[in-house]
Amino acid sequence: MTATTQAKRPLPMAADLYGDIEPSPRATWHGYWPGLAVVAAGTLAAGFLSDHYGVPVTLMALLIGLALNFLSADARLTPGLAFASRSLLRWGIVLVGVRITFGQIVALGPVALLCVLAIVALTIGAGILAARRLGFDSAFGVLAGGAVAICGASAAMALATTLGEKRASQAQLTLVLVGISAMSAAAMMLYPLVAHALHMSDLKAGFLMGAAIHDVAQALGAGYSYSDGAGQIAAIVKLTRVALLAPVLAVVAMFLKGEGRAKGPGLPWFVVGFFVLAGINSFGVIPAIVASGAEKLAAGLLAAAVTATAIRSPLSQLLEAGPRPLFVILAATLVAFALALGAALFLIG
């Protein structure tokens, strides 16, 4: 398939935290219900299977969503699916802060922060090296490596905006979004299995999930599928990576001399909300019944976001893109995983 053909195709509908991959669909309140009804049914089914068979609810939500992927072709469902995969995810992230205290954040220590910084930098470097070896330019390596290193599809879109159309075409961006969607889903299923096989503590497993998995929904889903403690650590580590997007955009613009300044988002509101709630929770002023309800609501919102994201993933485009661009994303993914696993085993805890 030619680049021209690819460029004419719509961008794949991925987990879009910042709302810059596609505009929020305009719809009246009842226009959201068809998509939300499908998401609710899939999430409830995931909860039923999780309760009866002891399988993590987020994993079941992912599998059910992928099974319902054919529904993404129905335009009537688009507003509700977009709302669930974006807005519900954001509010779920905020409510996860009720489970966190600043004591837990401080307990991670400076070593964990330095590890996260190193993993982000080296993963982007791996993307650049892999791109060059496979015949692509450095810009595509930055695009693919940065998406893996920071926050998946949203980082890819922000980086593409910074690089400009001349350095990162829409065809290349589409391939990265497709690859990120697939590999982030695979990581959500595989990384908890690795952590179980190595009998990792909640701290180590949470760091692995938070430092290595691409998209936020999958990182938190993987963490909470391991344990509540691992999910809390994964949330802290992953949102630290998300907060690094703005400085990475500035560095990319400086070194690649992009046209104009980086226009990507600064510190997103849902990250701020997460830390605000964590701060309030640190003082112990949130009543137990409220905290319990918020935890259950957060779990439900995250499961719904995973379901919607899986339904909207552009699986058919994977077969059309060809393997070579995906090898760049795979190389960056393996480097991020190896570094996060090494740090979790030997430096964390």
Sequence and secondary structure as in RCSB ss.txt:
>XXXX:A:sequence
MTATTQAKRPLPMAADLYGDIEPSPRATWHGYWPGLAVVAAGTLAAGFLSDHYGVPVTLMALLIGLALNFLSADA
RLTPGLAFASRSLLRWGIVLVGVRITFGQIVALGPVALLCVLAIVALTIGAGILAARRLGFDSAFGVLAGGAVAI
CGASAAMALATTLGEKRASQAQLTLVLVGISAMSAAAMMLYPLVAHALHMSDLKAGFLMGAAIHDVAQALGAGYS
YSDGAGQIAAIVKLTRVALLAPVLAVVAMFLKGEGRAKGPGLPWFVVGFFVLAGINSFGVIPAIVASGAEKLAAG
LLAAAVTATAIRSPLSQLLEAGPRPLFVILAATLVAFALALGAALFLIG
>XXXX:A:secstr
  HHHHHHS       SSS SS      GGGSHHHHHHHHHHHHHHHHHHHHH   HHHHHHHHHHHTGGGGG G
GGHHHHHHIIIIIHHHHHHHHGGG  HHHHHHHHHHHHHHHHHHHHHHHHHHHHHHHHTT  HHHHHHHHHHHHT
TTHHHHHHHHHHH TTTS HHHHHHHHHHHHHHHHHHHHHHHHHHHHTT  HHHHHHHHHHH SSHHHHHHHHHH
H HHHHHHHHHHHHHHHHTHHHHHHHHHHHHT SS   S  S HHHHHHHHHHHHHHTT S HHHHHHHHHHHHH
HHHHHHHHHHHH  HHHHHHH SHHHHHHHHHHHHHHHHHHHHHHHT  
